[in-house]
């Protein structure tokens, strides 16, 4: 599981890429930092590498 941080305030599922880290908002209001991301049908990537390729827009959400 990814560590919970006292980081930026994000809504549930909201993604923020900052200083080479990928933060995702959770239901309890505290973000987690992703260590890796595995897009559907692809191999696991370090989260920072995924973000460089995916280029999530500010406020973009993941999950559903």
C-alpha positions, 0 to 999 in steps of 0.5 A: 500500500502507498504511504498516506501523507500530509500533502496537498488537499485533493478530492477523491481520485484527483491526480497531482504530479508535483516534484516527480511524485504522483499524488492521488486523493482518497476518500478520507481527504488525505492523498497517497503517493503512488510508487508504481502504476500498471495501466490496463494490459501493460506492464508496471511502471514507476509512477513518475515515468507513467506521469511523464507519458500520460501527462495527467491534466490538473484536476484529472481523476482516476478510478471510478 
